């Protein structure tokens, strides 16, 4: 990948595998910022993003993690509660620039 951390190993097959893993993580990101595990799911589960977040942070892609965290922040703030998953199509798209989330927004019930 052109952006992020370049990982090279003595074995080119391992280097290729690690690069492919990064591509796989990036392709799993929905345009709203959430990550989809694949299969038949149309939801983004909080727990399923942990691996994506760790991999992307470790490989120098913090912007993708920020978008994912903002996806959950927006969904929680708009719904007024915490859920373990959200429909990916509920979120606003990151295709167009979005203003950053305001950390001073009130959290109902907190």
Residue, then its C-alpha position, 0 to 999 in steps of 0.5 A: x500500500x502506498x500510504x501507511x507503514x511499509x513492512x518488508x520481510x526476508x521472505x517475499x511471500x510473508x511481505x505479500x501476505x502482510x500487504x494483502x492483509x492491510x488491503x483486506x482490512x481497508x476494503x472491509x471499511x464501509x463508506x460510513x466509517x464502520x467495518x463489516x466482517x463480511x458474510x451475510x452481515x450488514x451491521x458493524x459490531x463494536x467487538x469485530x472492529x478491534x482487530x481492524x483497529x489494531x491492524x490499521x493502527x499498527x500499519x500506519x492508518x490512523x485515519x481509518x480508525x478515526x472514521x470508525x470511532x466517529x461512526x460509533x460516536x455518531x450512532x451512539x449520540x443519535x440513538x441516545x444509547x450504546x449498542x453493540x452493533x449498528x446497521x452500516x447504512x444508518x451512518x453518514x457517508x465519509x465520501x463527502x467531508x464531514x465536520x469532526x464530532x464535537x466532544x462536548x455533545x451531551x450523552x443522554x443518561x450519562 
